[in-house]
Amino acid sequence: MTAKHADKPSPTATLAPPGANVVLKLAPLTLAVFIAFLVIGIQLPVLPLHLHDTLGMNATVVGLVVGAQFAAALLSRSWAGNFADMRGAKRAVVTGFLAASASGLVYLASLAFLDMPAVSVCVLIAGRVLLALGESLVVTGTMSWGIGLVGTQNGGKVMAWLGIAIYAAFAFGAPAGVAVSQYRGFAGIAVVTVVIPLLALVVVSGLRAVAPSATRRTPFYKVLGAVWGPGVGLALSSVGFGVITAFIALLFAAKSWGNSSLAFSAFGVAFIGARLLFGHLPDKLGGARVALVCVVIEALGQLLIWGADSVSLAYLGAALTGFGYSLAFPGFGVEAMRRAPPQTRGLAMGAYVAFLDISLGITSPLAGALANAWGVAAVYLAGAVAVALSFVVALILMGRGGNAGKQA
């Protein structure tokens, strides 16, 4: 196949042959996602402290800057989903890696304004927005690409394995980010942000593309209406993840517990372990049923962090949060796929993940205001309440499961 036609295989290429090894087919894509999301992982424990300690910003501003990425990702989901459906998932992923790399250059530019903290924060927000565009294309594109490679019947496995890659990157990236920051400061984080997505680009360069699944743009609201129920469940269950990414570093600093990177690692290791052991269950047992159990575990983890009087309890709470959230995402995601038209695969995944963006975009600034008023620990009590509400959503989806199955 010539390079000219490499991105336009026949439509039958999107169907996995009987007995295909799903894990092997997804391995290169999973590796690329892992490498790319190291960029976000290395920033998790460093960016809040850079804003707070170096630029002198309070918790509300920290929440706004962290939340800016998720708000921008939300606004780009429709565009990213249609881009993947109409232009091809591979092209969407490649474009996303390039945008993520460019965000590192903007981070470097922000360091020129350290003596003008407000300006530096604004430049950082621009970098976060660019990173969000890249993340939106990568997440939407890789989900669509993976499902095209192994078939919709393995959609839960695609979400599980790509999720493993993402949260493994968080687990490994957090301590690496602390090390880079200690050695080279935030400038080192910016340089690494430029380089890492280009390595991921090399990994996917030779991977077979799948044919675009649509020939014309689908209105976002049509797919949004199909996936809103599972999306609400995802949004509520994602609050626990959101308050860990934005505020666990500040909680550790407030309680003088030292380096918070191990909390991210505990979350990531538990997340990965749950996916490896139980990632097949949403496809096998039903997404809503699996999510029902997992959000209870996640809520317990949030309560442990809230009441923790020692670092070991905080680590355990982070681990339980990661374990529970691990299967909530593909659990609600399988329900979303069953309700969406098959030709809008990329857009449906974009619409579903948009609820994650809504959750994280709202959670970070609201939790920042809550932390200023009641202390950082209070955000984890609020997280537990939000995650508990997703239990109700899972119950409702189970009651509607029969109808969804008939529509699918």
C-alpha positions in Angstrom: 0.0 0.0 0.0 1.4 3.4 -0.9 1.8 6.2 1.5 -0.9 8.1 -0.4 -3.5 5.5 0.3 -2.3 4.4 3.8 -5.0 6.4 5.6 -7.8 5.1 3.3 -8.1 1.4 3.7 -11.2 -0.4 2.6 -14.2 -0.3 5.0 -13.8 -4.0 5.8 -10.5 -3.1 7.6 -12.6 -1.7 10.4 -13.9 -5.2 11.3 -11.8 -7.5 13.4 -11.6 -11.0 12.0 -13.0 -13.8 14.2 -10.6 -14.9 16.9 -8.4 -11.8 16.5 -6.1 -11.1 19.5 -7.6 -7.9 20.8 -4.7 -7.1 23.1 -2.1 -7.4 20.4 -4.1 -5.3 18.0 -4.4 -2.6 20.6 -0.8 -2.8 21.9 0.8 -0.1 19.6 -2.1 2.3 20.2 -2.0 1.7 23.9 1.7 2.3 24.0 1.4 5.6 22.1 -1.4 6.8 24.5 0.8 5.9 27.5 3.7 7.9 26.1 1.5 10.9 25.2 -0.3 11.1 28.5 3.0 11.2 30.4 2.8 14.9 29.5 -0.3 15.3 31.7 1.1 12.9 34.4 4.3 14.9 35.0 2.2 18.1 35.4 -0.2 16.7 38.1 2.0 17.3 41.2 4.0 20.2 39.8 1.6 22.7 38.2 -0.5 23.4 41.3 2.6 24.1 43.3 4.1 26.2 40.5 1.0 28.3 40.6 0.8 28.5 44.4 4.4 28.8 45.4 6.2 30.4 42.4 3.4 32.7 41.2 1.7 33.2 44.6 -1.8 32.2 43.4 -4.6 31.0 45.8 -6.5 27.7 45.6 -9.3 29.3 43.5 -6.9 30.4 40.8 -5.2 26.9 40.9 -8.6 25.4 40.3 -9.4 27.8 37.4 -6.1 27.0 35.7 -6.4 23.3 36.1 -10.0 23.4 35.1 -9.2 25.5 31.9 -7.9 22.4 30.2 -11.1 20.5 30.8 -13.3 23.3 29.8 -11.4 23.7 26.5 -11.5 20.0 25.9 -15.3 20.1 26.4 -15.7 22.8 23.8 -13.6 20.8 21.3 -15.2 17.4 21.6 -17.8 17.9 18.9 -15.1 19.2 16.5 -12.7 16.4 17.4 -15.4 13.7 17.1 -16.5 14.8 13.6 -12.8 15.2 12.6 -12.1 11.6 13.5 -15.3 10.3 11.8 -14.8 12.3 8.6 -11.0 12.7 8.3 -10.0 9.4 9.9 -9.0 8.5 13.4 -5.3 8.3 12.7 -5.2 11.8 11.3 -7.0 13.1 14.4 -4.5 11.3 16.7 -1.4 12.7 14.9 -2.8 16.2 15.0 -3.5 15.8 18.7 0.1 14.8 19.4 1.4 17.9 17.5 -0.9 20.2 19.5 0.2 18.7 22.8 3.8 19.2 21.9 3.2 22.8 21.0 1.7 23.4 24.4 5.1 22.9 25.9 6.4 25.8 23.9 3.7 28.0 25.4 4.6 26.8 28.9 8.2 27.9 28.2 6.9 31.3 27.1 5.1 31.7 30.4 8.4 31.7 32.3 9.4 35.0 30.7 6.7 36.7 32.8 7.5 35.4 36.3 7.8 39.0 37.5 4.3 39.6 36.2 2.4 36.6 37.8 -1.0 37.5 36.3 0.4 37.6 32.8 2.3 34.3 33.4 -0.9 32.7 34.5 -2.7 33.9 31.4 0.0 32.4 29.2 -0.2 29.1 31.1 -3.9 29.0 30.5 -3.2 29.4 26.8 -0.9 26.4 27.0 -3.5 24.4 28.9 -6.1 25.2 26.2 -3.7 24.0 23.5 -3.0 20.8 25.5 -6.7 20.3 25.8 -7.2 20.4 22.1 -4.5 17.8 21.7 -6.0 15.6 24.4 -9.4 15.9 22.9 -8.2 14.7 19.5 -6.1 11.9 21.0 -8.8 10.5 23.3 -11.6 10.7 20.7 -9.3 9.5 17.9 -7.8 6.6 19.7 -11.1 5.3 21.0 -12.5 5.5 17.5 -9.4 3.9 16.0 -9.3 1.1 18.5 -13.0 0.2 18.0 -12.3 0.3 14.3 -9.5 -2.2 14.7 -11.1 -4.7 16.9 -14.9 -4.2 16.4 -17.7 -2.6 18.4 -18.2 -5.9 20.3 -14.9 -5.2 22.0 -15.7 -1.6 22.8 -15.4 -2.0 26.5 -12.0 -3.6 26.1 -10.8 -0.7 24.0 -11.9 1.8 26.7 -10.3 -0.4 29.4 -6.9 -0.7 27.7 -6.7 2.9 26.6 -7.7 3.9 30.2 -4.9 1.6 31.5 -2.5 3.6 29.3 -3.7 7.0 30.5 -3.7 6.2 34.2 -0.4 4.3 34.0 1.0 7.5 32.5 -0.4 9.4 35.5 1.1 6.9 37.9 4.6 6.9 36.4 4.4 10.5 35.3 3.8 12.1 38.7 7.0 11.0 40.4 8.9 11.7 37.2 7.5 15.2 37.1 8.6 15.8 40.7 12.1 14.6 39.7 12.3 16.8 36.6 11.0 19.8 38.6 13.6 19.3 41.3 16.3 19.1 38.7 15.3 21.7 36.2 12.2 23.5 37.6 9.1 24.2 35.6 11.3 24.9 32.5 12.2 21.2 32.6 8.5 20.3 32.6 7.9 22.5 29.6 10.8 21.0 27.6 9.6 17.4 28.4 6.1 18.5 27.3 7.5 19.4 23.9 9.4 16.2 23.4 7.2 13.4 24.7 4.2 13.7 22.3 6.7 13.5 19.4 7.8 10.1 20.7 4.2 8.9 20.7 3.9 10.2 17.1 6.7 7.9 16.1 4.9 4.9 17.6 1.7 5.3 15.7 3.3 6.4 12.4 3.3 2.8 11.0 0.0 1.6 12.5 -2.7 0.7 10.1 -5.4 3.4 9.8 -9.1 2.6 9.6 -11.5 4.1 7.1 -13.5 7.2 8.1 -16.9 6.1 9.4 -18.9 9.1 8.1 -19.1 11.1 5.0 -20.8 14.2 6.4 -20.9 16.1 9.7 -23.4 14.8 12.3 -24.9 17.4 14.6 -23.5 17.0 18.1 -26.9 17.3 19.8 -28.1 14.1 18.0 -25.5 12.0 19.5 -25.5 13.9 22.8 -29.2 13.0 23.3 -28.3 9.3 22.9 -25.5 9.2 25.5 -26.6 11.8 28.1 -27.7 9.2 30.7 -24.4 7.3 30.8 -22.7 10.7 30.5 -24.2 12.0 33.7 -23.0 8.9 35.5 -19.5 9.5 34.1 -19.6 13.2 35.1 -20.6 12.4 38.7 -18.1 9.5 39.1 -15.3 11.7 37.7 -15.5 14.2 40.5 -13.4 11.9 42.7 -10.7 11.8 40.0 -10.9 15.6 39.6 -10.3 16.5 43.2 -7.3 14.2 43.4 -5.7 15.7 40.3 -6.3 19.3 41.3 -5.9 19.3 45.1 -4.1 16.2 46.4 -0.7 18.1 46.2 -2.2 21.0 48.2 -3.7 18.6 50.8 -0.3 17.0 51.3 1.4 20.4 51.6 -1.2 21.6 54.1 -0.8 18.5 56.3 3.0 18.5 55.9 2.9 14.9 54.5 5.7 15.6 52.0 5.7 14.5 48.3 2.2 13.8 46.9 3.5 11.9 43.9 2.9 8.6 45.6 -0.8 9.4 46.0 -1.0 9.7 42.2 0.9 6.5 41.9 -1.4 4.7 44.3 -4.4 5.9 42.3 -2.8 4.8 39.0 -1.6 1.4 40.2 -5.1 0.6 41.6 -6.7 1.9 38.5 -4.5 -0.3 36.3 -4.9 -3.4 38.5 -8.7 -3.1 38.3 -8.6 -2.8 34.5 -6.3 -5.8 34.2 -8.3 -8.0 36.4 -11.8 -6.9 35.6 -11.7 -4.9 32.4 -13.7 -7.6 30.6 -16.7 -7.3 32.9 -18.5 -4.4 31.3 -18.7 -6.2 28.0 -19.7 -9.5 29.8 -22.0 -8.4 32.6 -23.3 -5.1 31.4 -21.8 -1.6 32.0 -24.4 -0.3 34.4 -24.1 -3.3 36.7 -20.3 -3.0 36.9 -20.5 0.8 37.4 -23.0 0.3 40.2 -20.5 -1.6 42.3 -17.4 0.4 41.4 -18.8 3.8 42.3 -19.4 2.6 45.9 -15.7 1.7 46.2 -14.7 5.1 44.7 -16.9 7.0 47.2 -15.4 5.1 50.1 -12.0 6.1 48.9 -13.0 9.8 48.9 -14.3 9.5 52.4 -11.0 8.0 53.5 -9.0 10.9 52.1 -11.4 13.4 53.8 -11.0 11.8 57.2 -7.3 10.8 56.9 -5.1 11.7 59.8 -2.1 9.9 58.4 -0.4 9.7 55.0 -1.1 5.9 54.8 -4.8 6.5 55.0 -4.6 9.1 52.2 -2.7 6.6 50.0 -5.3 4.0 50.7 -8.1 6.5 49.9 -6.4 7.4 46.6 -6.0 3.7 45.7 -9.7 2.9 46.4 -10.7 6.0 44.4 -8.6 4.7 41.5 -9.9 1.2 41.7 -13.5 2.2 41.8 -13.2 4.9 39.0 -11.3 2.5 36.9 -14.3 0.5 35.7 -16.9 3.3 36.1 -15.6 4.9 32.9 -16.0 1.8 30.6 -19.0 0.7 32.6 -21.0 3.9 31.7 -19.2 4.0 28.3 -20.5 0.6 27.2 -24.0 1.9 28.0 -23.3 5.0 25.9 -22.1 2.9 22.9 -25.3 0.8 23.0 -27.4 3.9 22.6 -25.5 5.7 19.8 -25.7 5.1 16.0 -22.7 3.0 14.9 -21.7 5.4 12.1 -21.1 8.1 14.6 -18.5 6.2 16.6 -16.0 9.0 17.0 -18.6 11.6 17.7 -20.4 9.4 20.2 -17.1 8.8 22.2 -16.5 12.5 22.0 -19.9 13.3 23.4 -19.5 10.7 26.1 -16.1 12.0 27.2 -17.5 15.6 27.1 -19.3 14.7 30.3 -15.9 14.0 31.8 -14.8 17.5 30.7 -17.9 19.1 32.1 -17.2 17.4 35.4 -13.6 18.3 35.7 -14.1 21.8 34.3 -16.7 22.6 36.9 -15.2 20.6 39.8 -11.8 22.3 39.8 -12.9 25.9 40.4 -15.8 25.0 42.7 -13.6 22.7 44.8 -11.0 25.5 44.9 -13.6 27.9 46.3 -14.7 25.2 48.8 -11.1 24.7 49.8 -10.6 28.4 50.5 -13.8 28.5 52.7 -13.6 25.1 54.5 -10.1 23.7 54.0 -8.6 21.4 51.4 -9.9 18.2 53.0 -13.5 19.4 52.5 -13.3 18.8 48.8 -13.1 15.1 49.3 -16.3 15.0 51.3 -18.0 16.8 48.4 -16.3 14.3 46.1 -17.8 11.4 48.0 -21.3 12.9 47.8 -21.0 13.4 44.0 -19.7 9.9 43.3 -22.5 8.5 45.5 -25.1 10.2 43.2 -23.6 8.3 40.2 -24.9 5.1 42.0 -28.4 6.3 41.4 -27.7 6.9 37.7 -26.3 3.3 37.4 -29.6 2.0 39.0 -31.7 3.9 36.5 -29.6 2.7 33.5 -30.0 -0.9 34.7 -33.8 -0.4 34.7 -33.6 0.9 31.1 -31.1 -1.8 30.0 -33.7 -3.8 28.1 -34.9 -0.9 26.0 -31.3 0.2 25.2 -30.5 -3.3 24.0 -33.4 -3.3 21.6 -32.3 0.0 20.2 -28.7 -0.9 19.7 
